[in-house]
Amino acid sequence: MSQLAASCHRPATLPGAEPRLLLIGNPNVGKSLLFGCLTKRYVTVSNYPGTTVEITSARATIAGESRLVIDTPGTNGLVPQSDDERVARDILLSSPGADVMQVGDMSNIRRTLLLSLQIAEHEMPFTLCLNMSDEAKQRDAEVDPVALAAAIGIPVVATSALRRWNLERLKREAIRPARSRISAEYPAAIEEAIAEILEVLDGSPDLATRGIALSILSGDETLKRFLPEESLDEFDAIRERAQARVTQPLSWTIVNARLNAVDRILGRAAVVQSLPRSSFREWFGALTMHPVWGWPFLLGVLYIAWLFVGKFGAGIVVNFVENTIFQQHVNVWTIKLVDFVARFPHQHPAVGGVIGAAYVGAAHLSTAQQFARFFHDLLVGPYGVVTMALTYAIAIVLPVVITFFTFFGVLEDSGYLPRLAVMLNRLFRRMGLNGKAVLPMVLGLGCDTMATLTTRILETKKEMVIVTLLLALGVPCSAQLGVIMAMLGPLGIGLASVWVGVTVGTIFLVGWLAAKLVPGKAGDFILEIPPIRTPKLSNILIKVLARTEWYLKEAVPLFVVGTLLLYLLDFLHLLTKLQRLLAPIVVGGLGLPAQASNAFLIGFLRRDYGAAGLYAMQKAGALNPVQTVVALTVITLFIPCVANFLVMLKERGTKTGLAIAGFIFVYSFGIGWLMNFAFHLVHMA
Amino acid sequence: MIHPPGDEILEQLWYAKEEGRKVTAIASLRLNGESEHAAGDLITQKLIHTGETIELLPEGEERARGIVRRHRLAEILFAQVLEVDAHEAERSACELEHMLSERVVDRVCTFLGHPPNCPHGKPIPPGSCCRIYTRQVEPLITRLVDLPLGATGTVVFIAPRSVQRLNRLAAFGVVPGSEVRLIERRPSVVLACGQTSIAIEDEIGREIYVRPVA
């Protein structure tokens, strides 16, 4: 055990000694929802495989006993085919003695049992939870848990986590479950090889299971670090000898034997599940990925997104919150309050009857007055925490984050995203990717940092690098998107399409080039398409709430830090020096006013904040339409936020991460320069 | 290639009868040189009868039937399952028609789902294996992507380019013997296996061979 824990870095962060309850199962069966029900802790729940790519754990009392409940990424088997599957398998291997609860989709009993069989072969005691039983009923795919329990020898509980049905029963069965004796019949060559491997593994009782032996025979590379190094060559030899005795590839022979065993179990339990009946849902699901109708449907979805997030969120709500709530009330009161506390001779001129952050004051102040002014400016000056950071974060960005996540939540829970992957697979092929990469890319519109983590669902390193690059370069996150929409509004369709064209063009161009330059190849497009489901309002609300909370915790502090930085630079008179230093690039290259340097400076912290700075300049009339488009494009393609940068370094390694950041920096300014140049040519012509 | 020279004559006589042509002289058949001399042997073996026209005698007809059956089944095997180009398929079929045992032919026929017609639409003489399944005359092994949309098929075999593909398909339950339904061909191939829908690469859709289920 100690050896296992030491060699496995991820689970090492979990508290070690506590008894564990491990949720494991196929993708998209409701593990995370169940986790939430068991622990009362929220983790993101959606209707597509790959929502969970990390391990989440929480303490809970299950049937009177304390357990560390662990949610794992979905996996189709215990021989991992991708990083997220490996995460799930690793945690299982490094939790000997844990109570395992396999969660399965009742409608998909064959795949569920294929995994059960492997857990049994790993000699882990477990309970089987057949979730989504309500949906199975609807789809005519019900399974009798009693008959199945008799066939596999462990408790089987039918549940519906969504309706909170039968969860008490599940909790009672979850503690100290039994071991299932189900097994598959393998050809003699494989059985003999298993015996040989078990003999070699004799010294490590945690490893000496049929399951591990079969994984070794299946050629599982990711298992290597769990195995005694001196035996690796021997395992290879055993595998080669066994392979020589069977006609098909070993791994395939093993899976086939397992599926045969599953079919026998299903026969014993008298389970009959046929192909799905045709229903409205299936018809609708097919429509969304129809070769012809799928496209107008996609355009419709985009149009509704624009209406809801762009028009309503970034337009109406932002206007109301910013102009009415903040500028006429919150800021006014705060300025008055600060003026009352920190006294020094100055006056805020009222514009249209409302006072703002700008003020005129006496040139010579006493030390005490200077101190008061410092405090005053810190809170309500041009770079004040309230007048700048909070106004941007709450008034401009937050409404868009909320409307975007609401719309996105509906998309996620309906099951449309994997269908979008079907539509775009061919296009993504050109970028060295496959349709599966659509998921992290679309997720990037919510948050690039999260999306970078989701690249784990991709199979090859090449795909991961390309998606990480494209996310950081060309996919604006929800917060930034809102500001962008608000800025594009007044520009008119012509200039707005320049922005769209350059951004989308960049994704395809850079993707296409990266496909040629990054070594390796794209994996196969094999993606599970979940059924179309009616989004549940409560789940969407909870999800929006959780993501908004995350935004407030993650982004707002950085907004404040950025503002303080600007304020200090301004206070020390360094800001104008920096602006002069950057002038050749910002003024000369991009054709922007020197003040725009501020936006790019804070853009290093978060590019949405940088965009908000440009938005304020546009509103103040400091940017003409052409300058707005150039500045907007540069900040869109700019280096992502600090959080994304750090995740990039962690997931892709320091070298690749820095290379990506360096490229983005040069590319974004290069494109801005080119655009400025092109606009000038057009203007002169 | 050594094979009974008379086979060629029997085969051509079968084709002529199929097309309703009368054959008046051996020389009018499209034969290669050595076969022409075999006509005499066929007459002495009582396989053909020469009179005003040249006819197949019952025993000769039986032999011709076997040759044509082997030839046309081999064509399907090569052209449709193994995707050998048409010329090559034809040539290999010509060689195989003389050498497969009846047992092997019946196995091939069953494997292909007792196809009624060759790729050119000509009827394949049914063998004893076909008669067991009198109801099931239509099926033929096809690639998954060639199924009509919405049709169901049983996976017969998968011939993927990489073992990893086999394993990943197996994880979704797609193995020989599983029933799958073709839901969409474009923009990507989508199939249903059990209650699971899976989108797959076009190439993989061409590597899965199914027998359509009525």
Interface residues (C-beta under 8 A of the other chain):
Chain A: N76 G77 V79 Q81 D105 S107 N108 I109 R110 R111 L114 R139 A141 S218 P249 S251 W252 V255 N256 L259 Q273 S274 L275 P276 G285 A286 M289 H290 P291 G294 P418 A421 V422 M423 L424 N425 R426 N434 G435 D524 F525 I526 L527 E528 I529 P530 P531
Chain B: T152 S162 V163 Q164 R165 L166 N167 R168 L169 A170 A171 F172 G173 V175 P176 S178 E179 R181 I183 E184 R185 R186 P187 S188 V190 A192 G194 Q195 T196 S197 I198 A199 I200 E201 I204
